[in-house]
Amino acid sequence: MSFSTQDSDEVLSEMNVTPLVDVMLVLLVVFIVTAPLMTNAIKVNLPKTDAVAPADKKDPVVVSVDQDGKFYLAKSEVAPESLEVSLKEVKARDPEVRVQLQADTAVNYGQVAKAMASIERSGITRISVMTSK
């Protein structure tokens, strides 16, 4: 609050910002408390996808897992233990190699996870998981 020592008829008007600051602090606390609850409460049902054309013109290496859980690298069967070694050889020839992972719908997810882990351990970072329409 300011006082004027002059005898004038001017009105001194100043905005009182204390209530504004109080409201903003209350809103900040509300957002801080509710933000973690909102991120953990979201349930998502993933949609089925349409076919997407690959961006590169080079043919990718295809890793397949059939309904019996057998692994295939470019249409030739490989043992699960040797998949990583074979992929490292492919990456040594082409550092920018892309991998397409195809898995049968009836295969156990554990087999798919093993294939993905082998791809990751081989150092390949460009992987596509293939779906159908």
N, C-alpha and C positions, 0 to 999 in steps of 0.2 A: 504494500500500500504506500502510495507516495503522497506527500503533502506539498501543496504549492504555497510559496511565501508571497506570491503576488496576489493582488486583489483583482482577479479576472474571472469572467464568467465562463471560461472554457471548461468543458467536461473532460476529465481525465479518465480514459477507459483502457483498462488492461485486461487481457484474458487470463483467467485463473486456470493454470495448467495442472494443478494438483489433482482434481477429479479425473482428468484425462489420463494422467500417469497411473492413477489407481486402477482405472478400468483396463489399461493396457497390461499392467502387471497381473491382474486377475486372469485376463485372457491368455497370457503367456503360461501361467501355471496350469490352466485348463488344457492347453495344447500339449504341454509337457507330460501331463498325466495320461491323456487319452491317446497320444500318438503310438506308443508301444502296443496298446490294446487293438488299435485298428489294423496294424500290420500283421498281427498273429491271427486275427479272426477271419481273414479272407480265405474263402474256400473256392478253389478253381477247378472246373471240369474242363480238361483239355479237349479242344475240338479235333475232329478228323481233318486232315489236310488235303488240299488239292495238289496235283503234281506241279513241281517247280523245276524249271529248266536250270541246269547248272550254269554258273557265270563264266567259267573257264572253258576253253576249247579242248584242252588236254583231257584225255580219258582218265578217269580216276581208277584207283585200285579198288576192287570190290572184295570185301570180306563178308562171307555169308555163313549163317548158322542155320542148319536145316532142322526139321522137326525132331530128329533123333539126337540133336545136340552136337552134330559133327561140324567141324570148322572147315571152311573152304577159302582159299586165297586165289582169286582169279580163276575160278572153276576147277582148281585142283585141291584135293583134300589134304589138309595138314593136321598134324597133332596139335592139341591145345598148347603144349609146352613149346613147340617150335614155331608158333605163330609170331611171337615177339621177335625171334631171330630173323625170320623171313621178312618181316616188316622193316627191321633195321637195315637189311640188305637193300630193300626197295628205297628206303630213305637215303641211303648212301649214294645210290645212283641218281636220285632226284630229290634235292632238299625241299622243293616246293610241292611234294606229292600230296594228293588229296585221296581220302579213303571214303568209300561208301559202305556203310554197314547195313546189311540186309539180314533180317531175322524172321523166321517163320513165326506165325502167331501162336502156334502150339508149343513152342520151345520155352523151357524154363527161363525165367529172367536171370537166374544165376549164370547161365551159359552166356547170355548177352553181356552181362557185367564182366565176365572173364574176358570176352573178346574186346570190350571197350578198355579194360585195364591193360591188355596186351598192346593195343594201339597207342595208348597214352605212354606206356613205358618205353615204347620204341621211339618216342620223340616226335611223333606225327601230331600236329596240332590242328590240321584241317580235316574234320570228319563230318560226314553227313549221315544221319540216320534216315533210311529210306522208309517211306510209307506208301500205301496205295490209296486210290480214291475210294 
